[in-house]
Amino acid sequence: RRSQKTNPMAQMTRAQIIIPLIPFIFYMEESLAELGIDVFEYGGSVARKILHLSKRIGFELAIPDDGLLLFCNKLFNTYCSLTRPNHSYINFMEAETTTGIKERMLEKEVFELDRNIHAA
């Protein structure tokens, strides 16, 4: 229902999907680095995908998704510039961390669904 999609309380509940991700990313940095995973690329990729899917099905968040992605990107880059020697700006929100041909094909299909729906 439209009222559920735009209800401020429901928007805050949905924002709770993303908000805990931010401190978790900082917490997991060292552990994921041991596996060769850049936690900020991974976190940016996950955030982008969650927001994309939420927007596609019409679930609005209390904070516009573009603003949230921009905030996260600035936060990640600021942190990296303070903790990583010679860090230069990276758009972590555009990172792609899915590996494997089958996984990429499936993800491509899922994320292109909205293009097919809107084209019809």
Number of C-alpha atoms within 10 A of each C-alpha: 6 8 8 13 16 15 15 14 13 17 17 15 13 18 18 12 12 17 13 10 15 16 9 12 19 14 12 13 14 14 12 15 11 9 8 9 14 19 21 26 21 20 24 25 18 20 23 22 17 15 22 16 15 15 15 16 10 14 18 22 24 17 12 11 19 12 10 19 20 14 12 20 22 16 13 24 20 14 14 17 14 10 10 10 8 9 13 10 13 15 16 24 21 17 17 15 15 13 8 8 9 10 11 14 10 11 13 11 11 11 14 11 13 16 10 9 9 8 7 6
